[in-house]
Amino acid sequence: MSANDSSGAPKPSGGPAALGFGPRHPAWHLATWFGVGLMPKAPGTWGSLAAVPFAYGIHHVGGAAGLLVAALVLFGVGVWAAETFRRHAGTADPQAVVIDEAAGQWLALIPAGDDMLLYAAGFFLFRLFDIWKPWPVSWADRRVGGGLGIMLDDMIAGTYAAAVLWGAAAALARP
């Protein structure tokens, strides 16, 4: 239950907006992947899903190398955005921060090419590794703090998903 201020209006609950941090700040837009992270249920899954069309477009224009570069750039920007959001939110890993899912999802989709079935498989594989958190995903999630920690576990999960997707694509391509 929130307390009221002297005018009777509810006091802010202490989230980022209560601290003067919100949609006017570029880190807010990036960290929440343009607001997708504000979805009330499963924001990480929605963030991953929202990243897929961008991955397809980047892959279509720049190929696998272009998507790799984009994922690494997004990782770097994401460290800053996640750290900024985290500090304003006052929590270690705010659920609204989903730029980490976008960057990890992009890594996972590098082997997909233009194959929509591989995009679907890459989406599910990334979500599996992100939720399951096998080592060293779990290590990064527990031991690395700040914006780097928020981003790193998803990049490792994306790498696992890409490796499995690449192996599956190679196996299916054989006569």
Steps between C-alpha positions, in 0.01 A plus 500: 500500500645842411503789736353835405676834498364809677262575210346153522654389170675163503875516547708337228592139573872553457540377142708679236225750414477600866865602483456725196614231258262403225407524134693823449829322566654301210618226738137440600398436136798278429491303827127425462546431127273793417246418770463126435652424841201665664271213399341369821558129430823338373684818394813300413309284255335805344838673476646198321204482263518872424867459406433235233375730218799729554732199479337390175541846347861535611581148379331569165710814444830407667504121517624301797797734550270802507278339762803407710630858488153635583470262798841608631416869458166444674687320779725803553211746493299262717762496776462877530119503468450210743738652755330840474152348537617272784644790698182705461277201586706410805490127422770262377317370189173682425249288305426794269855486362476279192778639278699200625241267347518691171879473478504133601218421258694663217800277577276194506360580155833542317482147347134541393567665164165562330335182631189585703498153659853565629386840632225328700743234624757769588240692698403194704860386548599842630208509743591147616864587576407838649250344741690174571832682549753217458857578605654757426170685443413437866846614610468831311148548636612453862855636504522790257323812618373822353416563138770257388345221704152574369628473143761225527283203599273562201795525263626163623149351470484640146834340417375162624181536298696600188729196536205261529316673214809489280545128573134427428506702177817321386353158584175575318684628192674165441354272232 
